Amino acid sequence: MKIQDLRAREIIDCKGKPLLEVDIITEDGTMGRAASPSGISAGEHEAMVLRDGDQSRYDGNGVRKAVEMAEKVVLPAIQGMDVLDQQALDRRLMELDGTTNKSRLGGNVTYSTSLAVMRAGCQLRHVSQYRYLNPGDIRTIPLPTSDMFAGGSYEDDTMPVQETTIVPYKASSIAEATEILCKVYKKLPEVIREFQGGRRPEIGAMSEYMAPSTDFMDCLDILYETAKRCHCEEKIAFHMDCAFSEIYDAKRGTYHYCGREVDLDEIIGILKQATEKYNFLYIEDPVDENDWEGWQLMTKRLGHRIQIVGDDLFVTNTARIKKGIELGAANAVLIKLNQIGTLTETLDAIQMAHRAGWTAVVSHRSGETEDTTIADISVAVNAGQIKTGAPSRTDRVAKYNQLLRIEEQ
């Protein structure tokens, strides 16, 4: 079925920031729709987001230029193409852009178009997204993980670590995992209030709680105590997104950590102590995104204990993932669809990681919508884990609910 039309518009994400949404319409009137999320903590090497830069609208974050790019440049290039040939469509987008970081068309333009084409294909075939992407063997449904505390670039003047997260890795089902996360999230304010001497907890940017201490170990202690009160401490492990590129001083080769200047050896020691006290599944971005030797050292020191996950290091880019595999820098990869800009490139990145024996963790972004694509993709590619955010607000809860529906199916 041929693509007949493309319509684009400016919508907003969960934080009131503009996003690009694209509709793909085929000759028979079938429509697929998708919108590109955005991140607060964006890697230096990820696909560029095309925004207006007009400070009189949304502080320069409008996407009217992206709307025009999609309708006037992308549509003529893909009109008449087979909506069911995803790889050919994505190749056309990559060729049309011609840059390594989607800086001509904009990653939000290519992503929204690519996903909208996939969704139109699902509508034509009358199948779910995960079955459209994988009509064969679905071996597992990924465990949802929940951000409970926010710091770093998400919340100023808190802990240097960006997220502390609970992973209900011993849950017997997605339903039980979801219940555990909801119980802990509901009980957590009580324990935070006790830690703060009665002061009311503050909610962060993505409905997780603002870290009540500059020491992430305090946050882990609070989470573990909360899990004990919920009688699920034996079923959880932890994950941390350090996002330490945010505190790295490239000129000095050191990190600004809790008011001190520390080197990578000290960072490794701090993280090692945390993994010795508590059960961790993985630690994300514990080294600056351009320090390949530092990533090698971190993986050598801690990689036998836990997964060392690259997000800003790899940005879902196969060239960077290939380099990481060859160097032994990290042993797992975070997958964010809009980091690279097309569905085909995303699936290629996941396949490369799996061939190397690495885990691929599919992730949401801070600026989300009610879209549930990441849930379907994580199931389709047999991902082990998915970062879905706190079980609060529609933009995060929608992902949990989709996993629950898929588990039933």
NUPA-66743 format. One record per atom (N, C-alpha, C): residue in one letter; x, y, z. Coordinates in steps of 0.05 Angstrom, whole numbers, plus 5000, padded with zeros to 4 digits. Atoms other than C-alpha are relative to their C-alpha. Layout:
% NUPA-66743
aXYZ...
//
This chain:
% NUPA-66743
m501749765000m500050005000m501850255000k498249775003k503050674979k499250235019i500449764984i503951295021i498950224983q501249795015q499451844997q500550285012d499849734987d500152405048d501449985026l498849964974l503752655109l499050265011r500949764986r500953145159r501550025026a498449964975a504953445216a498850235016r501049794982r503253875276r501850025024e498749954974e506054165340e498149925022i501550074975i503553835404i501950055023i498249964976i506353845475i500449745014d499450244984d509653335520d499050035029c501050004972c508353185594c501050245016k499049774986k512353805614k499150264986g500949765014g508754285566g502050104980k498049925020k514554295517k499149894973p501050095026p512954255442p501449754989l499050245014l513753605404l498850004972l501050045027l512853415331l498449754999e501650235005e507252945314e499549984969v500350055029v506652625244v497849794996d501950195010d500852275210d500949914972i499650125027i502251805151i497449894990i502550105012i496251675106i500649854974t499650165024t496051125054t497750054980e502049975021e492051084989e497249935008d502650094992d486350725022d499050145025g500849844977g485951235079g501049905027t498950104975t489550815132t502050215011m498349804988m493251265181m501749885022g498350054978g499151175227g501050265012r499349754986r500951705279r502249955020a497950034980a507151815321a501250285007a498849754991a510552375361a502749935013s497350044990s517852445381s500250125028p499649894973p519252515456p502650155001s497549854997s524952935483s501249945028g498750054975g530052885539g501250255012i498549784986i532753365592i503049944998s497250085000s539252975597s500549874974a499550105027a541152895524a502949964995g497250055006g547652575501g501050184978e498749825019e552453005462e499849894971h499850135026h552452505404h497349914989e502650105010e544952375396e498950184978a501249865023a540552595338a499050285009m500949734994m539153335335m497050034999v502949945001v532153585351v499750274987l500449755014l529854115302l497950165014r501849814986r526854695340r500250274987d500349745014d524955405320d502150205009g498249804990g529555805365g498850285003d501549754997d524256355368d499350035029q500349974971q524656595440q497250115008s502649894994s517756915435s497949785003r501850234998r514556215432r501449785015y499050234986y515755665483y503150025006d497249964994d522655965500d501849894978g498350095023g525255775431g499649714993n500350295004n522855055435n497849914981g502050075020g517355085383g501049824978v499150185021v517454585327v498650054973r501249935026r514154955269r501849954977k498050065021k520554885229k499949704994a500150285004a520054135239a497449924985v502550045015v512754145216v500450054971e499549925028e514854505153e502049804986m498050195011m520854035143m498649734992a501450255005a516253425148a498250024976e502049975021e510953685101e501150084973k499049895025k515154035049k502549854989v497650145009v521553625047v499749695001v500250294997v520052925074v497749884983l502350115015l513152815042l500749964970p499450055028p515552914970p501949774995a498050215002a521252434983a498949725005i501050274993i516951865010i497349944988q502750035013q510351974973q500249784979g500050225019g508651344934g501549755009m498650234990m513150884975m498249805014d501650224987d510550225003d500250045030v500049954971v508550355075v500849755015l499250244987l510049625091l503049944998d497150055003d517349675070d501550205018q498949824980q520049995134q502950064995q497249965004q527349895118q500650194976a499749825023a526750235049a499250285008l500949734992l522950815080l502150135018d498049894982d528150905135d502650074985r497649945016r533850865085r499650264984r500649765015r530451415044r500450245019l499749784981l530151855107l502950055006m497149974994m537451725123m501550134977e498749885023e539551885052e499350294996l500949735003l535352505050l501350195020d498749844980d538452745114d503050034995g497250005008g545552545097g502050085021t498149934978t548652705165t500149785020t499850214980t550952275223t498250055024n501649944976n546452625274n497350124992k502649905009k540252795232k499750315002s500049714997s542153525233s498850164977r501449865022r539053685165r497049995004l502950024998l532053415174l499150045029g500850014972g532053365250g499249725008g500750274990g531752725290g497149975007n502950024993n524752895313n498349974975v501450035025v522552935240v500349714990t499650285010t525652265220t498749805018y501250194981y523451915284y496949994997s503049995001s516152145281s499049884974t500850115026t515751965207t500449704999s499450295000s519051285216s498049845016l501950134982l514551095274l497150014989a502749975011a508251355239a499749804977v500150205022v509950905178v499549735012m500350264987m510650305224m497149965010r502750024989r503950455257r497949974978a501850045023a500550515189a500149724991g499750285008g503349835173g498449825019c501550164980c500349555238c497050024994q502949975006q493549845219q499249844975l500550165025l493949525149l499949705006r499850284995r495848855177r498149915023h501850064977h490948895236h501449855022v498450134979v496348695286v501150215019s498849824981s499348995348s502850084991q497349915008q506049365343q502149785006y498050204994y509948815378y499849764981r500350225019r507048285332r500850084972y499249905026y508248705271y503049994998l497150005000l515548775290l501249725004n499050274995n516248055313n497749804999p502150195003p511247555285p500749725010g499050264992g515546985311g500049955030d499750094972d518146775380d500350245019i499849814978i516747245439i500849845025r498950174978r521146945494r499550125027t500249874974t520147455549t498650274998i501149724998i516448085571i501950145020p498049874983p521348585600p498950105026l500849904974l521148775673l499950314999p500149714997p518749495685p501750085024t498549894978t523249915728t498950285006s501249744993s521150545766s502050185013d498449794987d525051175780d498550085026m501249924975m523851345853m501150265011f498849754992f528751905867f501450134976a498749855021a531252455820a502050195011g497949814993g537552865824g501350094974g498549935024g542953095776g498850234985s501149795017s540653505717s496950025001y502949994997y533353325733y499250195022e500749834977e533353675800e502650125012d497749854990d538554205818d500249985031d499449994972d541754225887d499049765016t500550264986t540353495903t502449834997m497750185003m544652885894m501150014972p498849995027p549552845835p499049784982v501250225016v546452185812v497350094990q502549905013q540652305764q497649855009e502350164993e536151725783e500949775018t499850264986t535651175835t497349854995t502350155012t530950635810t499749725013i500650274990i527649995836i499449814977v500550215020v527749365794v498849765015p501250234987p522848825818p500749744986y499050215018y527148285787y499249725008k501050264991k524347705828k497049974999a502950025004a517147845811a499349784981s500850235017s513547255780s498550074975s501549915023s509747675730s500250304998i500149705004i509048375701i497950115020a502149914982a502748435743a501150035029e498849994974e506648285807e502150225001a498049805001a512348735786a498850285002t501449744999t507549315775t498950055027e501149974973e504149195842e502250085020i497849934983i510949215877i500850294997l499249735005l512849865845l498050205010c502149824990c506150185861c500050015030k499950014971k506549955934k502350175011v497649854990v513550235943v499650304995y500449725007y511750885908y498050135019k502049904982k505650975952k501050035029k499049994973k509350826017k502450195003l497549844999l515651226000l499750275014p500149744987p513151916022p500149995031e500050044970e512151646093e502849985010v497350044991v519351436098v501750254995i498549755006i522052066065i499450215022r500849804979r518052496115r501549945026e498550074976e521252116173e502950084998f497149935005f528252216143f500350315002q499849715001q526852966135q498950135025g501049894975g524253056206g497350124998g502849915003g517053146185g499450174977r500449825023r518153586125r498849844976r501450135022r513653416066r501849944976p498350065024p517053056006p499150184977e500649845024e517553435941e500049814976i500250165024i515453135874i501950124978g498249915021g520553165817g498750034973a500949935027a520053305743a498449784987m501450225013m517552615724m498549835020s501650124979s513452455786s501549825019e498450134980e519152125822e500450215022y499549814978y521152445889y502750134997m497449865000m526652965894m501749885022a498250124981a532652665928a500250175026p500049854975p532352876002p502850045011s497249994990s539952826009s501950034976t498049995021t546152975968t501549744998d498750265000d548552275985d498149794989f501950195011f545351755940f499749755017m500250234982m546751225993m497650045019d502349954983d541551566037d497449934985c502450065016c536551495980c499649704997l500250295002l538150755972l499149895027d500950094973d537350666048d497050045003i502949934998i530551006045i498449814983l501550185018l528350575986l499949725011y499950274989y530549936020y498249985024e501849994977e526950126084e497149994991t502749995011t520750276043t499249724990a500650275010a521149596009a499549815023k500450184977k521749256077k497250045011r502749954989r515449596101r497849904982c501950125019c512049346038c500349704997h499550294999h514748646051h500849894972c499150095027c518148605982c503050054997e497149945002e525448755999e501649774987e498650235012e527448045976e499549984970k500750025029k524348165907k501150234983i499149775015i527848805888i503050024998a497249925002a534549045864a499950294992f499849715007f537049745847f501350044973h498649905024h539150115785h500550305005m499549714999m542350805782m500850114973d499149855023d542951285725d501750235011c498249804989c549051685744c500150254983a499949775018a549252135682a502450185008f497749854990f556252335704f501450184980s499049805019s557752705639s499250285009e501049744990e553753255673e501850135021i498349894979i558853335728i503049974994y497250055008y565253195688y501350264991d498449785009d570553725679d502149904980a498350115021a573853555612a502850115001k497349884999k579654045622k501749875021r498550114978r581653735688r499849695002g500350294999g579253025676g499049905027t501150074974t575553015742t497050055001y502949974996y568453005769y499450185024h500849834978h565053535812h497849845016y501750184986y561953065863y499550095029c500849914973c558253335924c501950215011g498349784991g562553955928g502949945000r497250075001r569053585917r500849934972e498950085025e573553465858e501249715003v499150284997v574552705850v500749894973d499250135026d577852265798d498449754996l501650235007l575051645765l500449775020d499550214980d578451175815d498250035024e501749964977e574551495871e497149954993i502850065009i568051465831i499549705000i500250295001i569250725820i499749895029g500150104972g570450625895g497350065013i502649934989i564050995913i497849814990l502050175012l559950575865l500349715009k499450284991k563349925887k498849965028q501150024973q561350065959q497049974999a503050025002a554050155938a499249724991t500750275010t554049495900t500649785020e499450194978e557049145960e497950005022k502149974979k551649406007k497349904990y502750075011y545649295961y500249854974n500250165025n543548845904n499450194977f500449835024f544449215838f499949834975l500050125027l542548995768l501850154981y498249855018y545949555731y500350295009i499449724996i549050245735i500450124972e500049875026e548150725677e501650255000d498449765005d552951255651d501650095024p498349934977p557951235709p502550154992v497649875010v563351545665v499250204978d500649805020d563652145619d499749874972e500850125026e560852015549e502349994979n497750005019n567552155514n502549865011d497650134987d572251775561d499949704996w500150295006w572851095527w501849845019e498250144982e578850905570e498849975028g501350014974g574951075633g497849795000w502150215002w569150635610w501349725001q498650264998q574050065599q500849935029l499250054973l576750145669l497649945018m502450054984m569750185700m498949724995t501050275007t567649555663t501849795011k498050194990k573949195683k499649965031r500250014971r572949375757r497349905010l502650064990l565449285764l498349834982g501650145019g562948935702g499549705006h500550284992h563648245733h497849985021r502050004979r558748445788r497350084989i502549885010i553448845750i500350074971q500049895027q551449105682q500950295001i499149725003i555149745663i498750104974v501749935023v550150085616v500850274988g499449755014g551950605564g497550124988d502249855012d546751125547d501250234984d498749785014d550151785530d502549914985l497650105014l556251385509l499349894973f500750145025f552550995455f497850144984v502349865013v546251405439v498749834978t501450185018t543150795404t501350004972n498649975026n548450875349n501849754996t498550255004t551250225319t503050054998a497149955002a558050545304a501250035027r499049964973r558950745376r499749745017i500450254986i556150085403i502249804991k497950175011k560949705357k502750065013k497449924988k566850105385k500049905029g500250094973g564449955456g500449705004i499750294999i564049215443i502949924995e497250065006e570949195412e501950085023l498349904978l574049595470l499449875027g500950094974g570249255526g499250235018a500949774985a567449925546a497049985004a502750074993a560849765581a499549704993n500850275007n557249095576n496949984996a502949995006a550049325563a499450284988v500649755014v546649875524v497150095006l502749884997l540750345537l499050074972i501249955027i536050415477i497850225003k502149795001k532251065465k499650064970l500550005028l528851075398l500650274986n499649745013n529251825385n502950095000q497249934999q536751835400q501349974972i498750065026i538351545331i498250094977g501749875019g532151765292g498349834981t501750175016t529251165256t499649735014l500650264988l526150495275l502149804991t498150205011t530850095230t502750025015e497549974986e537050395263e499849915029t500450094973t534150265331t500249695002l500050294999l532949525316l502849894993d497250085006d539949465286d501750025024a498549964976a542849735350a499549785020i500750214982i539049235392i501149734992q498950255010q541048655348q503049985003m497150004996m548348855351m500749945029a499550054971a548048875427a499549715007h500650284994h544748195431h502049814989r498050185012r549747875384r502649995017a497649994983a555248105431a499549895028g500750104974g551647795490g499350225020w500749784982w549748475518w497050025004t502849944995t543148665549t499350274988a501049755010a539049205515a497750095017v502149894983v534849635562v498650224986v501549805014v529350015527v499050215020s500649794980s527950695558s498150224989h501649765005h522951265561h501850244999r498649754997r525051995558r498550175020s501349834980s523552555607s497650144989g502349875013g518952905557g498449814984e501650215013e513852365541e497250094994t502949975004t506752315516t498749745009e501450244993e501451775525e500749774981d499150215019d504951375469d501249765015t499150254987t506450645487t501949844983t498350155019t511150455430t502349865014i497750134988i517050315476i499349735014a500950254988a512949775512a499949784978d500250205022d511449415446d502849934989i497450065011i518549475420i501749845019s498550164980s521549215485s499249715000v501050285001v517148595479v500949884973a499350105026a518548515404a502949914998v497150065002v526148505414v500949835023n499350164977n525948075477n502050145018a498349854981a529148615519a499549905028g500250104972g530548425591g498650205018q501049804982q528549085622q499050244984i501049755012i524749725606i499850215022k500349784982k525350395640k497550154993t502749905005t518250645647t499450255017g500649774983g518651185701g498349925024a501750054976a514751255766a497149934991p502850085007p507750935766p498050225007s501749774995s504351615765s500050174974r500449845024r501652065709r499649834976t500850165023t498651815645t502349934982d497950055019d504951885603d501849775009r498450234990r508551365648r498249765004v501850234995v502550935669v499249864975a500850125026a500750825596a501849774993k498050215007k507150415588k499549755017y500750234982y505549975649y497649854990n502550125008n498549855625n500349844974q499650155025q500849645556q501549745005l498650244993l505749145586l498049805013l502050184988l499948865628l498249884979r501750115021r495648785566r501549794984i498450195016i501248445528i500449745015e499650244983e502547965586e497549824998e502450155001e495247755584e499749864973q500250125026q495547635509q501949774996
//
